[in-house]
Amino acid sequence: MYRQALNWRHKLRTAESMDWMPGTGGQVLHFTRPGGWRSMTNFGPGPVPLPHGIVIVTSAPLEGNQLPADTTVWILNGG
């Protein structure tokens, strides 16, 4: 996973800015980056819905269209 993340990080390199996403209930860290991708980390006790897009990196297996607790995912917008 680490090598996969480094590879994508190089491909997705853009301006050093981000936009925080609202409505995360204080348990999910969710932001978008220039270039059309986003990162989500679920610190809550249970799974949360994933936004639409193409999952490119995940730190643990997903539960269908849900991001499990203690898991991070990178998503390309679209899809």
C-alpha positions, -999 to 999 in steps of 0.1 A, spaced: 0 0 0 28 24 8 44 21 -26 11 24 -43 4 56 -23 38 71 -32 32 63 -69 -2 80 -69 12 109 -48 37 116 -75 11 114 -103 -13 137 -84 11 164 -73 -5 198 -75 -7 231 -57 -3 228 -19 -40 235 -11 -70 216 1 -107 222 7 -123 207 38 -155 189 32 -185 197 54 -209 173 71 -184 147 84 -199 146 119 -166 152 136 -155 116 130 -143 118 94 -114 138 80 -124 145 44 -107 170 20 -104 176 -17 -72 185 -35 -66 203 -68 -63 179 -97 -96 161 -89 -89 138 -60 -99 136 -23 -88 119 9 -110 105 36 -101 90 70 -128 75 92 -120 79 129 -155 69 139 -167 36 154 -185 24 123 -185 25 85 -195 57 66 -207 61 30 -180 68 3 -185 96 -21 -187 88 -59 -154 83 -76 -127 58 -83 -108 44 -52 -71 44 -60 -56 37 -25 -71 22 6 -55 13 39 -79 -16 46 -105 -35 26 -137 -15 20 -171 -27 31 -190 -23 -2 -196 14 -7 -186 21 29 -154 33 45 -147 12 76 -136 26 109 -98 33 112 -94 34 74 -81 59 49 -90 61 12 -79 82 -18 -106 88 -44 -104 102 -79 -134 124 -86 -158 111 -112 -165 75 -120 
